[in-house]
Amino acid sequence: MGRMKIIRRIVIALLLTVTAAGCARPQASAFRLAPFAVSWVRGPTAPRVPVCSWLGIVVDNAIPARPQWGLSEADVVYEVPTEGMITRFLALFCGDGPDTVGPVRSLRLQFLDIAGDYSATVAHAGSSESALAAVEEHAGPVINEFWNAGPFRRDQHRHRPHNVFASVALLRRYVKDTSPLGTRPWTTTDLTPAATPMMIAIPYGRGYTSQFVFDPASGHYRRFTEGQRSVDALTGHQIEVAAVIVLYARWWQVYEGPVLTSRTALTGEGRITVFAAGRRFDGTWRRPDSSQRTVFADAEGRPIQLPPGRVWISVVPPERVVRVDYVGTEPRIR
């Protein structure tokens, strides 16, 4: 009997050892943090995001904010003048996107107008009074870092306000209205690239001239700012796009109380200049009111055609002169 008790105790001890070893194994994490994002806050359970549910992020272009993160991965980028003709970007992602995008900056009315063309949710950090009032009147879904810090991160090694970053995947966990919209304001088709390089210079405020150089070998336009290559800090690569659209629209500044802010007239109609496959053609944009989407048409009134790939849209006041140069392949550094 004593011998049986000893055997039974040995068996129980072995079982306990195996069980403890199994419990001590490291468990795989189902949540992957964005790069250097140790302070990310886990959001609610992610809904199933449609293949093309547009998400916009307002990205800083102030000189202390450069270089930006994640712009080269956006499907569409709008460059829009704000106060003092200092530009900001609205980076639009159709589906997946990078873990780090930014620096994220505050909202203006013109970004809500653009987002309406894509039924996009807009992520931003703060807002002008007029944009805030429009959001409260249901101008469009937004994710404001001031209201919900969960999908945003502040990098303490950078100066405010140029230190807010966001993850596309985390932002999508907070998107409530996932309206699938596969269309863009243009159609796509394969275009044979021209053989001649060209350079486009789009003037904004001092220090904010945006330039694109067409590369016949790749069929893409490489972006520069004031002669310096626009390099994405996330990828280390220069920003390249398949097409550039210059959209001419009235721009002005107003005071909202003591604070100067800016407006852009993106309803009505106006001119566009399209650069695609090394060629240039003129057309029009038309948006009767904010309840309708913008339509881009060529000189004959047909929808414009662009090659597949990323598109950059520069919103420019009509009095600004966009320069096109067919000599050389690099812009001159001032």
C-alpha positions as CSV (number, residue, x, y, z in Angstrom):
1,M,0.0,0.0,0.0
2,G,2.9,2.4,0.9
3,R,4.5,1.7,-2.4
4,M,1.3,2.6,-4.3
5,K,1.0,5.9,-2.5
6,I,4.6,6.7,-3.5
7,I,3.9,6.0,-7.1
8,R,0.7,8.0,-7.1
9,R,2.6,11.0,-5.6
10,I,5.2,10.8,-8.3
11,V,2.6,10.8,-11.1
12,I,0.8,13.8,-9.6
13,A,4.1,15.7,-9.3
14,L,5.0,15.0,-12.9
15,L,1.5,16.2,-14.0
16,L,1.9,19.4,-12.0
17,T,5.3,20.1,-13.6
18,V,4.1,19.7,-17.1
19,T,1.1,21.9,-16.5
20,A,3.2,24.7,-14.9
21,A,5.6,24.5,-17.9
22,G,2.7,24.9,-20.3
23,C,1.4,28.0,-18.5
24,A,4.9,29.6,-18.4
25,R,5.2,29.6,-22.2
26,P,5.3,33.1,-23.8
27,Q,1.9,33.9,-25.4
28,A,1.8,35.5,-28.9
29,S,0.3,39.0,-28.9
30,A,-2.6,39.7,-31.2
31,F,-1.9,43.4,-31.1
32,R,1.1,44.9,-33.1
33,L,2.3,48.3,-32.0
34,A,3.2,50.9,-34.6
35,P,6.9,51.8,-34.8
36,F,8.2,53.7,-31.7
37,A,4.6,53.9,-30.5
38,V,4.8,52.5,-26.9
39,S,2.2,54.9,-25.7
40,W,-0.6,53.9,-28.2
41,V,-3.9,53.3,-26.6
42,R,-5.8,50.2,-27.7
43,G,-9.0,51.2,-29.4
44,P,-12.4,49.5,-29.6
45,T,-12.8,46.3,-31.6
46,A,-12.2,47.0,-35.3
47,P,-15.1,46.8,-37.7
48,R,-14.6,45.0,-41.0
49,V,-13.4,47.8,-43.2
50,P,-14.5,47.7,-46.9
51,V,-11.8,47.5,-49.5
52,C,-12.2,51.2,-50.4
53,S,-13.4,53.1,-47.4
54,W,-11.7,56.4,-47.5
55,L,-9.7,57.8,-44.5
56,G,-8.2,61.3,-44.6
57,I,-5.4,62.5,-42.3
58,V,-4.5,66.3,-42.1
59,V,-0.7,66.4,-42.3
60,D,1.5,69.3,-41.3
61,N,3.8,71.0,-43.9
62,A,5.3,73.7,-41.7
63,I,9.1,73.8,-42.2
64,P,9.7,72.5,-38.6
65,A,7.4,69.5,-39.4
66,R,9.5,68.2,-42.3
67,P,10.1,65.5,-43.4
68,Q,6.7,64.0,-43.1
69,W,5.9,60.4,-42.4
70,G,3.6,58.2,-44.6
71,L,2.7,60.7,-47.4
72,S,4.3,58.5,-50.0
73,E,1.8,55.7,-49.1
74,A,-1.3,57.7,-49.5
75,D,-3.5,57.0,-52.6
76,V,-4.4,60.6,-53.1
77,V,-2.8,63.7,-51.5
78,Y,-4.3,67.2,-51.6
79,E,-2.0,70.1,-51.0
80,V,-4.0,73.1,-49.8
81,P,-3.0,76.6,-48.8
82,T,-3.9,77.7,-45.3
83,E,-3.0,80.9,-43.4
84,G,-0.1,82.9,-45.0
85,M,-0.1,80.5,-48.0
86,I,1.5,77.8,-45.8
87,T,0.2,74.5,-47.2
88,R,-1.1,71.5,-45.4
89,F,-1.9,68.1,-46.8
90,L,-5.0,65.9,-46.7
91,A,-3.6,62.4,-47.2
92,L,-6.3,60.0,-48.3
93,F,-6.0,56.2,-47.9
94,C,-8.4,53.9,-49.7
95,G,-7.7,50.8,-47.7
96,D,-4.6,49.8,-45.7
97,G,-2.0,52.4,-44.7
98,P,1.2,52.9,-42.7
99,D,1.5,52.6,-39.0
100,T,2.9,56.1,-38.7
101,V,1.5,59.2,-40.5
102,G,2.1,62.8,-39.7
103,P,2.7,65.2,-38.1
104,V,-1.1,65.5,-37.8
105,R,-2.4,69.1,-37.7
106,S,-5.7,70.9,-37.2
107,L,-8.8,70.9,-39.4
108,R,-10.0,73.6,-41.8
109,L,-13.3,73.9,-43.7
110,Q,-11.6,73.2,-47.0
111,F,-10.5,69.7,-45.8
112,L,-14.1,68.8,-45.0
113,D,-15.2,69.9,-48.5
114,I,-12.5,67.6,-50.0
115,A,-13.4,64.7,-47.7
116,G,-17.0,65.0,-48.9
117,D,-15.9,64.0,-52.4
118,Y,-14.7,60.6,-51.0
119,S,-17.2,60.1,-48.1
120,A,-14.0,60.1,-46.0
121,T,-13.6,60.2,-42.3
122,V,-11.0,62.9,-41.4
123,A,-8.4,62.5,-38.7
124,H,-6.9,65.7,-37.2
125,A,-5.6,67.4,-34.1
126,G,-7.7,70.4,-33.3
127,S,-9.7,72.6,-35.5
128,S,-10.6,76.2,-36.6
129,E,-13.8,77.5,-35.1
130,S,-15.6,77.4,-38.5
131,A,-14.6,73.8,-39.1
132,L,-15.6,72.8,-35.6
133,A,-19.0,74.4,-36.1
134,A,-19.4,72.5,-39.4
135,V,-18.5,69.2,-37.7
136,E,-21.1,69.9,-35.0
137,E,-23.6,70.4,-37.9
138,H,-22.7,67.0,-39.2
139,A,-20.5,68.2,-42.1
140,G,-18.7,64.8,-42.0
141,P,-17.3,62.2,-39.6
142,V,-14.0,63.1,-38.0
143,I,-11.5,61.7,-35.4
144,N,-10.2,64.6,-33.4
145,E,-7.1,64.0,-31.3
146,F,-8.4,66.6,-28.9
147,W,-11.5,64.5,-28.2
148,N,-10.1,61.0,-28.6
149,A,-6.4,60.5,-28.1
150,G,-6.6,56.7,-28.6
151,P,-5.4,56.3,-32.2
152,F,-2.9,59.2,-31.9
153,R,0.6,59.5,-30.3
154,R,2.6,62.5,-29.3
155,D,6.3,62.2,-29.8
156,Q,7.9,63.9,-26.8
157,H,11.2,64.4,-28.7
158,R,9.6,66.8,-31.1
159,H,8.3,70.3,-30.5
160,R,4.5,71.0,-30.3
161,P,2.4,71.3,-32.4
162,H,4.5,69.3,-34.9
163,N,4.6,66.1,-32.8
164,V,1.3,64.2,-33.3
165,F,1.3,61.0,-35.3
166,A,-1.3,58.4,-36.2
167,S,-1.6,54.9,-37.4
168,V,-4.0,54.1,-40.3
169,A,-4.9,50.7,-38.8
170,L,-5.6,52.2,-35.4
171,L,-7.7,55.1,-36.8
172,R,-9.8,52.6,-38.8
173,R,-10.9,51.1,-35.4
174,Y,-12.6,54.3,-34.7
175,V,-14.3,54.8,-38.0
176,K,-18.0,54.5,-37.5
177,D,-19.3,55.2,-41.0
178,T,-17.5,52.9,-43.4
179,S,-19.0,53.9,-46.7
180,P,-17.5,51.9,-49.5
181,L,-16.7,54.2,-52.4
182,G,-14.5,52.8,-55.1
183,T,-14.9,55.7,-57.5
184,R,-12.6,58.7,-57.8
185,P,-13.2,62.0,-59.7
186,W,-11.4,60.5,-62.7
187,T,-11.1,57.3,-64.7
188,T,-7.9,55.3,-65.1
189,T,-6.3,53.9,-68.2
190,D,-2.8,53.0,-69.3
191,L,-1.0,55.9,-71.0
192,T,2.3,55.7,-72.9
193,P,4.9,58.0,-71.2
194,A,6.3,60.9,-73.1
195,A,10.0,60.7,-73.8
196,T,10.9,64.3,-72.6
197,P,11.5,65.2,-69.0
198,M,9.5,68.1,-67.6
199,M,9.5,70.1,-64.4
200,I,6.4,71.7,-62.8
201,A,6.7,74.5,-60.2
202,I,3.6,75.3,-58.1
203,P,4.0,78.5,-56.1
204,Y,2.6,79.0,-52.6
205,G,4.2,81.0,-49.8
206,R,7.9,81.6,-49.4
207,G,9.5,78.2,-48.6
208,Y,6.5,76.3,-49.9
209,T,7.0,76.0,-53.7
210,S,6.0,72.5,-54.7
211,Q,7.8,71.0,-57.6
212,F,7.4,67.8,-59.7
213,V,9.9,66.4,-62.1
214,F,8.6,63.8,-64.7
215,D,10.8,60.8,-65.2
216,P,10.1,59.2,-68.6
217,A,11.7,55.9,-67.5
218,S,9.3,55.3,-64.7
219,G,6.4,57.4,-66.0
220,H,6.2,59.0,-62.5
221,Y,6.5,62.5,-61.1
222,R,9.1,63.0,-58.3
223,R,8.3,65.7,-55.8
224,F,10.5,68.4,-54.5
225,T,10.1,71.4,-52.2
226,E,12.1,74.5,-53.0
227,G,14.5,72.3,-54.9
228,Q,15.0,69.8,-52.1
229,R,13.8,66.2,-52.6
230,S,10.6,65.4,-50.7
231,V,11.7,62.3,-48.9
232,D,9.2,60.3,-46.8
233,A,10.8,59.7,-43.4
234,L,8.9,56.4,-43.1
235,T,10.3,54.8,-46.2
236,G,13.4,56.8,-46.9
237,H,12.2,57.2,-50.5
238,Q,11.3,60.3,-52.5
239,I,7.6,60.9,-53.0
240,E,6.5,59.8,-56.5
241,V,3.0,60.0,-58.0
242,A,1.5,58.9,-61.3
243,A,-0.3,62.2,-62.0
244,V,-0.5,65.8,-60.8
245,I,-3.6,67.9,-60.9
246,V,-3.5,71.6,-60.4
247,L,-7.0,72.8,-59.2
248,Y,-7.5,76.5,-59.3
249,A,-9.8,77.8,-56.6
250,R,-10.3,81.1,-54.8
251,W,-8.4,81.4,-51.5
252,W,-8.8,84.0,-48.8
253,Q,-8.2,84.7,-45.1
254,V,-10.7,85.7,-42.4
255,Y,-10.6,86.4,-38.7
256,E,-12.7,84.1,-36.4
257,G,-12.6,86.3,-33.3
258,P,-8.9,87.1,-32.7
259,V,-7.7,84.1,-34.7
260,L,-6.7,84.3,-38.4
261,T,-7.8,81.4,-40.5
262,S,-8.3,80.6,-44.2
263,R,-10.9,79.5,-46.6
264,T,-11.0,78.0,-50.1
265,A,-14.0,78.0,-52.4
266,L,-14.4,74.4,-53.5
267,T,-18.0,74.6,-54.6
268,G,-18.9,76.2,-58.0
269,E,-16.5,75.6,-60.9
270,G,-13.0,76.4,-62.1
271,R,-10.0,75.4,-64.1
272,I,-7.7,72.4,-63.7
273,T,-4.4,71.6,-65.4
274,V,-3.6,67.9,-65.5
275,F,-0.1,66.4,-65.8
276,A,-0.1,62.7,-66.7
277,A,2.4,60.5,-68.5
278,G,4.6,63.5,-69.2
279,R,1.8,65.4,-71.0
280,R,-0.3,68.4,-70.0
281,F,-3.9,69.2,-70.7
282,D,-6.4,71.7,-69.4
283,G,-9.9,71.0,-68.1
284,T,-12.5,72.1,-65.6
285,W,-13.8,71.1,-62.1
286,R,-17.4,71.5,-61.2
287,R,-19.2,71.0,-57.9
288,P,-22.6,72.8,-57.7
289,D,-22.9,72.5,-53.9
290,S,-21.5,70.6,-51.0
291,S,-24.1,67.8,-51.3
292,Q,-22.6,66.7,-54.7
293,R,-19.2,65.4,-55.7
294,T,-16.6,67.2,-57.7
295,V,-16.4,66.3,-61.4
296,F,-13.2,66.7,-63.3
297,A,-13.6,67.0,-67.1
298,D,-11.3,67.7,-70.0
299,A,-11.8,70.5,-72.5
300,E,-14.5,68.5,-74.4
301,G,-16.4,67.8,-71.2
302,R,-15.4,64.2,-70.9
303,P,-14.2,62.7,-67.6
304,I,-10.4,63.0,-67.3
305,Q,-8.3,59.9,-67.6
306,L,-5.2,59.2,-65.5
307,P,-2.7,56.3,-65.4
308,P,-3.2,53.9,-62.5
309,G,-1.3,54.9,-59.3
310,R,-1.1,57.6,-56.7
311,V,-2.4,61.1,-57.5
312,W,-1.3,64.5,-56.1
313,I,-3.8,67.4,-56.3
314,S,-2.5,70.9,-55.7
315,V,-5.2,73.5,-54.9
316,V,-3.9,76.9,-56.1
317,P,-5.4,80.4,-56.2
318,P,-6.2,81.4,-59.8
319,E,-3.8,84.4,-59.7
320,R,-0.8,82.1,-59.0
321,V,1.3,81.2,-62.1
322,V,2.3,77.5,-62.4
323,R,5.5,77.2,-64.4
324,V,6.3,74.3,-66.7
325,D,9.9,73.8,-67.9
326,Y,11.0,71.1,-70.4
327,V,14.7,71.7,-69.9
328,G,16.7,69.6,-67.4
329,T,15.6,67.0,-65.0
330,E,16.2,68.6,-61.6
331,P,14.8,71.9,-60.2
332,R,17.4,74.5,-59.3
333,I,18.0,75.0,-55.6
334,R,17.7,78.7,-54.7
